[in-house]
Amino acid sequence: MIKAPFTFQIEAQAGRARAGRFQTPHGELLTPVFAPVGTQASVKAITPDQLTELNASLILANTYHLYLRPGDELIADQGGLHQFMHWPGPILTDSGGFQVFSLAKKRRIDQDGVTFRSHIDGSEHRLDPEKAIKIQENLGADIIMAFDECAEPDDKTYAQQAMNRTHRWAERCLLAKSRADQALFGIVQGGIFADLRRESAEFISSLDFPGIAIGGLSIGETKGEMHDVIELVDQILPVHKPRYLMGVGTPQDLVNGVMRGIDLFDCVLPTRLARHNAAMTRHGGRLNLVNAQYAKDPQPIDSSCQCYTCLNFSRAYLRHLIVAKEMLSATLLSIHNLFTLIKLMTDIRHAVMSEKFDEFAAEYFEHPAGENQDHA
């Protein structure tokens, strides 16, 4: 494998919480960091300039979706993802494995890869470790993922089979990688089972990856089970490499993850909630703004929030947009939800750097979630 020009430096630590700097070819990431998800090379309802104004530094795009449409070779011909979507900062792409197993209409798994039918048009495709790397090299993201198999969290027999395949595929991904300007992360699997997670963390740590992801969480297990897995894996992973918790992104999950040694997060939740009329609060509450109680409410979503939406618009106006089916509602709610998570991560980093994270976390979890009007 060709070495990539990436460096990761831990600047401060409070217990297991870390504040670091992760240098990539498209800029430096100050960790811990939350990445908005741009599945189709677009963070839904948000422009790249708006992401910059929100202080987003890393975004995620999806290999499976971009491979199927418009095609990774087309994106390569257009100069890669950075130029194609006009995003100057770091980009992370997942391997497509999770989507193959969760979205594909039909799939056949073997030791070498997966044959599946597109959820778009039913056409048949084949994805294996070498092809997953080739697609991601065409896309040109800074951080790319090894091809893995994500199993149901509580089926141990299948979890072990999937973990073993993930390990074999990780070695093949390392051999297939050819671009020096991309950091390939390995992925720890093993469901909720301590012995499998320990085995997977030890195996992936033994390989020459510049960073390591934890997959297969937030897919049906309890919060306690998730925390147990992260704590176990944290004790095994090398301290000098960034850790990435895949697909996890409620406010409480971010704080809990940092407490357990996680550096990078991503999740579709803030923009998905926005498209379903919900505003996030810093402590985990949600306001469903289609509710009639907000029809004449002159308050912003959160009077303490400094996002563009809260500084300029009332709950009444946002509800009007929702009822009128104006697409601006998704943009304004996405701005607020993303700002909420990115600001939380900034505050977490500051707390670690100033040696006050324990106090920050204790105060955070003592605070009530706030309004939680999830039903119209």
N, C-alpha and C positions, 0 to 999 in steps of 0.2 A: 504494500500500500504506500502511495506517495504521501509524505507528511504535508499537512496543511498549515498555513500561516495563522494559527490561532493561539492565543494565550489566555489563560484564566488565572486571576490573582485574587485571593481572599484578602480583603482589606481589614475586616473586623469580624468578630464572632461573639455571640452571646448565647451560651449554652450550645445548642445545635444550630441555631440561626446564624446565617452567614450573609455578609455584604461583600460583593466582589465586583470585578471588572472582567468582562469577557470580550476580548478583541476579535473582531471579524473583518473580512475585507471591505465590508460596507459600513463600518462604524463600530463603535464601542457600546456594549450593553452594560448598564449598571444594574447589577443583580442585588436582590431578587427582582424579577421582571415578569410582567404579565403581557402575553401576546394576544392581541385581537386576531380573530380567525377570518381569513379571506379565502374561503373554500374555493371559489371559482376565479381566483386572482382578483378578488374584490371583497373588501369588508362591507357587508351589505348595508346600503343606504348611506355610506360614508365615503367621502373623497380622500385621496392621499393627503391633500393639504389640511383637511380637517383632522386627520390622524396626527399629523405633525403638530397642529395646534393643541391636541389633547396630550402631547408629550409621549405618544406611542413611539417605541424605539424598535420593536420587533413585531413582525406579523407572520402568520402561518398561512400557507396555501396547501391545497390537497392534491396529492399525486394522482389518486384514482380518478377524481373528477376531471382534472386537467388532461390526463391521458385520454379519457373518453371524449372530451370536448374542451377546447378546439383541437387538441392533440399536442403532445410534447414537442414533436418535430417542428410544427408550425411556430410554437413559442420560441424554440431555439432559433429559427430563421428570423424571428422578429427581434432577436438580441437578448433573449432570456427574460425571465419574469420581471427583473428590475426595470428593464426598459419597456416591456410589454404593458405593465400596469402602472408605470411611472411612479415607482416607489424607490427612493434612494437609499433607504436604510436596510438593515439585515432582514433576511427572509428565512424562514424555516419551512421545509416541506416534510410531511409524514410519508411513510412508505406506500400507503394505499392498502396495507393489510387489513386494518380495521374495517374500512369501507367494503372491501371484498367480502368479508365475513358477515357484515351487517346489512349491506344493501343489495348485493348481487342476487338476482332472482334464482339462479341455480348455480351451484359450484361443486367441483370435485377436487378434493385435496389429496395430494400424494406427497411422497418424500421430497420431490424436486420443486413443487410449486402448486399453484391453484389454477384450474380452468373454470371460468365463470362466464355468465351471461350478463351483459350490460343491463342496468336498471332503466336505461334510457330507451333502448330500441331492441333489446333481446339478443344483440349480436354476441358471438362467442369470442372470448379473449383468453389469453394465457399470461399469467404473471408469476415470475419466479425471482429469486434474489438478484440475478444478473440483470433482468429486465427492469426491476424496480430501481436499481442503481442507474441504469442507462436513462430511464425516464427522468430521474431527478437530476442527472447531469445535464440533460437537455433543458430542464427548467432553470437550472443555474442558481438555486438557493444557496445561501451561505451555510446553513445547517441542514443536513439530510439524515434520514432515518434508515436503519437496517430493516429489511423485510421480515415481519414477524407474524405470528398467528395469535390472535386474541381469543381466548377461550372463555366460556361461561365461568364465573368466579368460583362456583361451589361444586363443580363436577371434577373430582380429583383425577380420575382416570384420563379424561380428556385434557385436563389442565397439564398433566405430565406429558402426554403425547405432544401437545401444542408447544410446550416449553422445549422439549427435545428438538422439535423441528425448528423452533426459533433459534436455538443454539447453532444448529448446523447451518441454517441460512445466514446467521450473523457472520460465520467464518467465510462463507461464499461472498457475502457483500463486501467484506474487507478485501478479498482478492479481486473483486470486480471493479472496485473504485479506482478511477484514474485521474480525476481532477484534483489538483493541489489546493485550489481555492474553495474547497468545500470540506466541512467538518462532518464526518459520519459518526452518528451516535448509535451505540448498541442499545437494546431494549431488554429490560428484565421482565420476565413473565412468571407464571406459577400460581395464578388465582389467589385465593385467600389462605393458602396452605404454607405454613412456616417453613417446613422442610424443603418444599419446592422453591419458594422464594429465596431461601438461603442458597440453595444449589445454583439457582439462576444468577443471583447477584455475584456469587463467587466466580462462576464461569464467565459472565460478561465482563467482570472486572479484570479477568486474566488476559483479555484480548486488548489489542492496541487501539482502542477507541479514545478520541479526545474528549468525549462526554458520554454520559449514560442516562437513558430515559427509563422511567418506570411506567410500564403499560398495564392494561388490564384492570384498571381501577375506575371507580365511578360508573360502573356498569351493572349495578344491582346489589352490591355488598353494602353492609351497614357502615356508618361513619366510623364506628369503633374498629371494624375489621380493616377499613382503609388505613386508619392511623396505625394499627398494629403492623401492617405490612410495611408502611413507610419507615416506621421506627426500626424494624428489623433490617431492612435494606440499607438504611442510613449507617448502621454500624459496620457494614461490610464494604460499601462502595469507597473507592479511593477519594481522600479528602481534597486532592488537588485538581479534581475534574468537576465540571458543572453537572448538576443533577436536574433532570427535567421530568416533571410530573405531568403526564399527558392527559389532556381533556378534562381538567379539574379547575373550576373557577367560580364558586360562590365566594363571597367575602370571607366567610368563616373558614372555608377550605384553604384560602390563600394564607391566612394567619396560621392555621394549623399546619399547613405544609411547610412554611418557613420555620416554624418551631421545630420541625423534624428534619431540617437540613436541605430543603428543596430550594433551587435557585431559579428555575424557569417554569412558567405555567402557561397554558393556553386553554381557551374554552369558547364555544359558540354562545354560551348562555347570555351575555349582556346584549348582543344584537338580536338573538332569538326572542328574548323576553320583550325587547323593544317592538318587534314586529307583532307581538301578541299583546300590546297595549300596556305592558308592565314596566314600571320604573323601579330600579333597585335602590335600596338604602345601604349606607355604609356598614351597618351591622346585620344585614341579611334580610330585612323586611322588604316587602314589595307593595307597591301601589298599583292596583289595576284601574287605570284611569278611564276606562269605559264606564265605570260605576256612576250612577246618577248623583251620588253625593258630591262629586267633583264638578258638577255642571255650572255652579256659580262660585266656585272656590277661587279667590283671587291670589292665593299663596302660590309660590313656586313649588316644585316637587320637594325641595329641601332648602329651607331658608339659609342654611349654613354652607350650601354648596356654591362653588364659584365657577361652575361650568357655564357655557354660553346659554344653554337652555334655561337653567335656573336664574340666571342674571336677567333674562329678557322675557320669559313667558310664564303665564299662570297655568295652574291645573285646569282651569276652566277653558283656556284656549287649547290646551293639549287635548282635552276631552272633545272639544268641538272638532278638531282635526280628525280624531279617531272616528267619531260618529259620521262625519262627512266623507270618510274614507280618503282623506288627503294623504298622499305619500310622505308629506313633510313630517307627519307624526312619527314615522319610523326613524327618520333622520334625527329629530330632536331628542327622542327617547334613547336612541343609540348613543348620541353624544353624551347624554347624562350618564347612562349606564357604564360606558367605557371610561369616562372621566372618574367615576366613583371607584372603579377597580384600579386604574392607573394611579390615582392619587393615594389610595390605600397602600399600594406597593411602595410609592415614594416615601410615605410616612413610616412604613415598616423599615425600609432601608435606613432612613435617618435615625430611627430608634436604635437599630443595631450599631450604626456608626458612632452614636453618642453614648453607647453602653447603657441604654435605657429600655431595651427591648422587653425585659421581664416585666417591667412596670407597664409598658405599652400593652402587652398581651393580656395582663391581668385586668387592666382597665377596659380593654376591648371586650372581653368576654363577660364582664359585669354589666355592660351596657345593654339595655333592651333592644330588640330588633327594630322596634318602631312599628309604624303602620304596616299592616299585612292584609290588605283587602284584595284577596285573590279571586273573589267571586262577585260577579255582577248582580 
